[in-house]
Each structure stands twice: as C-alpha cells, then as structure tokens.
Amino acid sequence: MLVKGLRGVRTYKAHKCIGIVSRKFSSRLDALDHEERLEGCLSALPPKAKVVICGGGMMGAAVAYHLARRGWGDQTIVVEKEKVGIGSRWHSSGLVGAFKPTLAQVRLTQSSIRLLQELEAKGRATGWKQCGSLLLARNRDRMTVYRRMKSQSVSWGIPCELVSPKRCQELWPLLNVDDVLGGLWIPGDGVGDPHLLNMALMRESVQSGVGVMEDCAVTAVLSKNDRVCGVETDRGAIECEYFVNCAGFWARKVGQLARPQVKVPLLPCEHYYLHTKPIENLDPMTPVIRDPDGYIYLRERDGCILAGGFEPIAKPVYEEEITSMAQRCVPEDWDHFHVLLQQLLKRVPSLSQAVLHKLCNGLEAFSPDCKWIVGEAPEMFNYHVAAGMKTVGISAAGGVAEATADEIVDGYSKYDMYELGLNRFLGLHNNKRFLRDRVKEVPGVHYGLPYPFQEFETGRNLRLSPIYPTLRDNGAVFGQVMGYERPTWFETVGLCPVLGLILMMFEFYFFFLFPSNLSSKTEKKLLGILSEGTDDITNVLESFTIEEEVPFYKRYLYFSKENNVDNFLKILKELPKEWTIIQLTVPYNPNENLKPLIEYRTEVDSIYLSMFTNDYLDDTALGPVTVHIPANVTKEGERPLFTELYSLLDENYKTIDNAQFLNNKRLVQNYWSRREDIDLRMKSVINVMDKEWLGGWGSLLTGKLIDSSLKEKVVKLVDTTIQDWGFIRLTQKQKILLYNLIESCPVLQSQQIKTCIRRILTEHGNIEDIRQILNPECGNCTKEFRFLNELCLKCLSKSFEKIHHFSLVDGIRAFSQAAMQVKDNDEWAGLKKAKRHPVILIVDEMLDTFPWETLPILNQHPVSRMENIHFLYYLYKIHQTQIVDGYFAAKCDVGRYVINPEKNLDRMENRMTSFVEYWCPEWKGHVGEPPSPADFIAYLSEADVFFPMVVGMLWEVTDLEVDKVVSTLLSLYVPSEAPLPWHSVGKAKWSNRILDTTSEQKGQTIHERDILRAVCRARGSTNYVMIASSVVARGLPVRIRE
C-alpha cells in the first residue's frame, strides 16, 4: 500500500522498505549534534560525599541544583557514564503542559514551570516559551474529559477555556477541523529546550559547589544495616549517605546493582520524533497541538515542525542492558510510524508539502502503570529514585527534583508523593517478561480516554487466590491489585460470552449492576465463597472496620515505615508547635451519613476525639492520639444529652425564624420571657456534657502550657509513678494521655479522673511484653520452634491475665494518688490558672452546634474552630510570615465595636460595655444604637480583625455564658494595660438586673450572615476576617498588636 508522506519520502506498508529508508535517513550519531561541554568537571572521584547522584541528564541535574539551593552543593557528586547532556536535544519534544492526571503531578509540574522562569530571569537559556497549548477533541467522550478538566482547573489554578472548532482554527490556521468537535485552550502551557535546561541546571549546580564526574559508570551501590554507605564505579569507590538513581532508562539496571537489589520496573520503548526543515513564516509562538484521539502532537521548534505521538501498541526494545548513549538512536521503522504519520497528515494536510529533516527513533522508558517513579526505595534507606518520566521529563524535572531534595534534606516533602512511590510495586513487576508484555500498551494509555475502572489487559493472572476458578466460573469480572486478580462484580453466567473477563469500561455514563434475575441461591453460594476464604479476607474486613471507626484515617492519612503517618505528619511538623489541634468527629457510616443533617443529629451514638499535636513528643512519629467516647445512653436506649440539646436549638430556631418575629413587639417580649427557662435547661445540658459525657477525656482539649517549668513537673511526676509501678510497660499513647490528664486535674472531678485513668491503663493488652520476652526476633527460627513458642505463650496467657489484673489495680491506685496530689495540693495551685497556647478544633458538621468552648476546662484557652486540617494549613501558609508565637499578629491601632445596636439586649449591653471600658478603654464604638451606614462601612473597610458578637441565628449557649466566654476570648487575644487579668474581675462588674424589653426596635436587625457578606464586599477578601459567633471563633488564632 503506497501512502503519500512528506515531500521526497514515500513510505510503504512493507517490511522491505525499512532498509531503504533507514539508509537514506540514518540517525545513528546524527542526533548527537548540538553538543556543549560542561566546564569544571572533576578529574578524580573524592573519597567521600554526602549525596551521590547517578545520571547527568536533566533529572540528575535538577536534583543537584535543588540540593545546592538547600546548601548541600559542596557535599553532592554527580556521576555520568558518558558526557553530561549528550543527545538530549533530539530525544525530547520539550512539551511543558500543566495538566496532569492527578493533583500531585500538577503541583510538581507547576514547580517545574517556575524553575524554567527563574532560570530565564537569571539569564540562563532554557528555550522556555509560554506559547500555550490546544487540545483537540474528535468525539463526545473527549469533550467530557475537557469539561471535567475545565472544572478541575478552578481548584488547581490552571487558566483554560473550552473553544469551538472555529476558534481552534484561528489559533492554528493550518489545522483541518472537519472532524473536530471542540478543544481546550491552555494559555499557560509552553515548551522548552531539554538540552539547554540540562546544561543550565548543571552549570548553576557546579557554581554552587556540586562536583561532576564524567565518563564514570556506577558498578555497585553498597549498604550497611540497610542504609546506603557507598558507591563503587569504574573510576574508584566513594563513601556516601544518600544515593539518587536518575539514570533514565538505565534506572532498572542501576537498581539491580544495589546490594540488596532495588526494583525500578522500567523498560524502554521506541518513541518517534519527526523534524521538518524550516518552514517559511512559521510563528515562533505557534501553540502546541495535542490531538489525543489521533495519538499525535505538534509544535514549532526553531522555525520547523516537530511532531510525535503515542501509538496504541508500542514496541519495547532492549530487554537486555543498553551499553551506550548511541544505542538510544535505533533505526527508524516507517511501518510502525505509519499510524502516526497518517494522523499527522490528516490533521495538518499541508504538512505533506514540508521537507523532512529527520525521523528520530529515540527511546523512552515507561513504568508498568504509566506513572512516574519517585521516592525512597523500600529495600534500602536513603536510596532515592527519580525516573520513568515517560517523555515529559522537562515537565517533571523541577518539581520531582525539588521533592527529592526536600526528602533528603528534611526527611519529607511538601508535595504528596504517595501515588508515585516505589511501594506500589512488587518484585514480579520488575520481571523482564512482565515488563515486555505490559509496556506494549502503556504509551497508548498516555493519550487514551480516562474511562473509569480501566484495567491493563497484559501482564495478567500473575497471582491467583485458591478460589479464583470458582469466582471465574460464577461470572466474575476481574480487576488487578498488587498482582492479584480480584472480582469487581459478577455477570450472569449464561449471558457472559467469556469467563474470566477483565474489568473494562468504554463510556462515562453506564454503571454495572448485579443482574436482577440473580437467584437467592446463587447469592448465598457466592457469599459462602467469600466467607470461607483465606485469612487475607479476614484481614481486609478488619481493615475496613478500622477505617469506619475513625473517618480521618479513611481519606487523609498514609502510612510509611519511618513516620507511621506520612503526609499528614509532615503537615503537622510545618504548623506552629504552640498549637494543639483537636478533631471531633462522629463514627463514619456511609449509609447514615447520606441522611439529612436534621435527621442524623439525634442519632449520634458516639464521637472520636483525636489530638494531632502534643506537648511531650513533638519530634516523634507517633501520629494522632485518638480516643472513643461512647454516647450518654440510658438503660432505655435514650440519648438525653443529644435529644435535649437539639430540642433546645430547634425551639429557638423555630421562634427566631418566624418571618414576623423581628417586627412584632409582643413576639419579642414572649421570646425573652421564655428564654429564662431555656437558659437554665441549656446550662444543665452543658453540665451533663462536661461531667457525665466527656468526663476525664476533656483533658485532651487542653492547650500546651506556656510555663515550661509546670510541664516539666508533670512529666517528672508521671515518669516517677511509672517507675514505681514498674511491672507493665506503657505505650507512648498511654503516656501522652496520662500527661494531659494530670495537667487538667485541677478542673476535673475525682471520679472523672479515676475513670479516665482506668480506661487509659486498660486500653492496650500487654501480652506483647511476654511475646517479646519469649520470642525476640525469631524470624529465622524453625517452624517447630515457633509452634512450641506460641504454645508456651498461650499456656502463660491465663496466668498472665491474673498477674496483669493485680498489677493494673496497683497502677490505677498509684496514678489516682498522683492525680489527687495535683488536684488538692497547694504546690500545684498554679496549674489551674496557668496560661496556655491556642487550641484549634476541627469539628465534624454533625457536632458543630455543640458548645465546646463553654466547657470549664477551656475557660483560660484561646480556642478557634476550623472546617478541616487542610484549610487550616492553607491559611497558615498564606499568613506564615505574620504568625508569631502561634498567633496571627494583626495590626490594630484603635479598636472599633458596636454593642447592642437594636437596644433589645440590655443585660448584654451592660456586661459587654463593662468589659470594653475595663479591658480596651482606648477603643471607640457605638453602644445601644446602630452606627450610621458610613461608619459601619468604614469599620468593615478599615478593620484587620472583625468580631461580630451576636446572639440569635447561631445561638448555642445561654446569654450569660456567651458574654462570659466572648469577653474571656477577647481578653486572651487582645493585649491590655488593665491592672488585673480579666478573669479576676468580680461578678459585680456584670449586670444582673431584669432585662428591659420595652424599648422600640430601631431599624432592622442585621443577621450574622448579612454582616459576613458585608465584610466580604467591603474588604474584597476574607483573609483577615475572624468571626466570633456567640462563643465560636473561626479562623486562625489572632493576637492583636498595637
């Protein structure tokens, strides 16, 4: 079959043509032109370095550059087996696209773009051009993908717009858009020159002290105690603490040189780049064209067209070792390139008139799941990998290198690297046969449609469970997880054409359901299969139970071998150490959580209280300390606390939500007369919540002591008690709970303290102590020895339970005596009124109406609420430079206030006026009258911090409690010249006279939501607004500075 191609070239769909074309357009060493040599390279390896980087390509240069920026330049060595930057110009498209499949990759790419811009600003040539990119769609599903990308772009911070076929042709006049339905225009995308970037990064690194050794091949990576200790090369050996594998498609081979071997499952495939001769009047800022439905892309480069693509079925090459860079240039296979050439000529018909310069058949390495491979190797500590960038190395280099450097220097990265880590692979994924079969379809995934539930068709049936044949014969459709074939759903056996189907979907709008005619007998049979399986199934079910108990673990926590909690713990380490962060959440139940809030809230069974920071083990990897607090349930199954609380809230909401309420004097008078009784009932609910429900666990809500000497006394008391008790060892979690409990003893009742101590000491079974004594590190023992060992352990367990019981009684008695000493002894009197750092509550929406801030244990605390930990972290990063001692330092020359503008809360007016006159005498404001519109807008526009103190729409506690806590809250945030602390002011300062409700309403009440809306309008931003609704402060802890 003869197909017209570029001018002067005819391609035949026949194997015999390959030799002719190859001879005419040989690219063996032709692609290695445009060479620049790096000056300042080392002539010999130094004996020692802190970091050794294998690979002088773009990734290795970027890692060296970022390590140098972190001050490790003179301790870093780059070893390159040939010459730095050799051949990098022809073997990359240089496309830099901000959109990637996941947010983690997007953030890394955005970092790479910033790096390109920074180098250009320094005068280093990188070839960066922000020419934009245009993504074309030929079908409805592709447009669905683009619409989703447009929606994602809002939160990901990527400007883009959906465009019509006509607009596509305006952006690229040479395009044929007859079959195009639309496109996505991304103006922030661009292109760069990989070779220039490589050399720019390496030169910057060398200037910062990085050593570069060319013509030096790694022959072995040595370890000691499972940690990197050195590297052997053909030019000598070098001691080091860290090793970074940036060897590109040699990364798998370099991984095999380690002792023990490190799995880096990569295999190179052919990847084609077509270069034309210069084209007249081709705009240098011509956008990049990506046509994923045709598998192709095009861009302008030095006045020429560079085109390439990701064919659906790729050709893996070099299953054995690649010995030199020259082998990266392999003969062109025009028959294989034919599918891409056809699509190029269809999309740009005038391309057939261009003159071919060369067709470069380079190699690119792909991982089995089409994702980058980045992170520390599980086989060896301090062995890091940054490889498998699948042709987009220039997009990934800056971000991946920054994350790698951060992990080396700090031990963690600010980027979420979990999905790219090496832990997702097993040894079987590094098998050559598996890689050869799998990578054939991997490049096609890069431009494929991201349908849900997509699975690879190759490399299957690697690991099968004993019940696989039974599942297959019952119509199971399989997905693959860590090599295991796992059933995802069941097709009707009679209607299923092939047994053992692979999970695949080819549309966005169809959902697979169990057939309605599946008999109950079949259902029971399948359930029997699943319930009588191996221990693995039991383990999976147990892990699901744990996920449901603590919802925070379900979505946000990832576990690692060193830190226990990977990403979340890294976030906590960045937040101010003064903060105590508490999460209050209901148990996760996917069925009940779908109910409306008003139906669910009276059915709350219990809560989980998690403390994410602590005052004693800040530098450890303990992670969250979580306790379960059961619901306050009567014998009849009633929940009086929840029922009474929500009954009071509903009673109040129904009254003030009446449309005639605000304009009817009689309704207002009746409301305040009923409110006397409601106040007493609410106070009773708060009392039950504090004493009977939370009990001693309220101690976890306390903030960190400012006085370090008090903290040291508590630690010494607890540690001494543990030593005196002696028999049973306590976990770190138990110690932290005891520290917090002893700190809070002065404000807890004796029974609460004893109950809490009992629960802390009995929380963990201590059978592990005996297990460690009997069986320390017996991994190499025989089966017979382990069997006898377990038999002894079981025999001793019953005896141990009795010993443990007596020891536990002694422990409860010992810690109770220590707690009573703190509670009653004058020596510890200062602990009750000791000042503490801020507490931030992350409150589940189901519990947001609970009056947490009114608890006596939080009386002397600055307390604020936040929607979730990620928003807290986001606000902190915005205002990081203004955080001082854990507070947002807001400037406030003169305070402004408006108290009781409607003249309908006289007692509140007297109380709050007394507070302001005593604590903030220099503040100005309005009392008993509304400000003029001009004054009100001025207050909102000029204020850095705004405290609306209103009671009504968000009323949660009694009026007196509102005023007490708000005044205490402000006194904790706002410095004062007052002679005594606010909590020392006598009750005489607070008015107790009968509320006068005879005054006329003056204007319409401004509800809190209207105030907040006005704040946003006036300032145009909510960055500096803190809200105090009743006693609830939302936002960062704020300290006013004069």
Helices and strands as residue ranges (DSSP letters): E 2-4, E 10-12, H 17-24, G 30-32, E 51-54, H 58-69, G 73-75, E 76-79, E 95-96, H 103-121, E 133-137, H 140-156, E 161-163, H 165-171, E 182-186, E 190-191, H 194-207, E 211-213, E 218-224, E 227-233, E 236-239, E 242-245, G 248-250, H 251-256, E 267-276, E 288-291, G 292-294, E 296-301, E 304-309, G 325-328, H 334-347, G 349-353, E 356-366, E 373-376, E 383-387, H 393-409, G 418-420, G 422-424, G 427-430, H 432-438, H 442-446, H 468-473, E 476-481, E 484-490, G 493-495, E 501-502, H 520-531, H 535-549, H 551-556, H 567-574, E 580-585, G 592-594, H 597-600, G 601-603, E 606-611, E 625-630, H 640-656, H 665-688, I 689-694, G 695-701, H 708-725, H 732-743, G 745-747, H 750-761, H 767-774, H 783-824, G 826-831, E 839-843, G 845-847, G 852-854, G 856-858, E 863-866, H 869-878, G 880-882, E 883-884, E 887-891, E 896-899, H 906-919, E 924-927, H 933-942, H 959-973, G 982-984, G 987-989, H 1008-1019, E 1027-1029, E 1032-1034, E 1038-1041
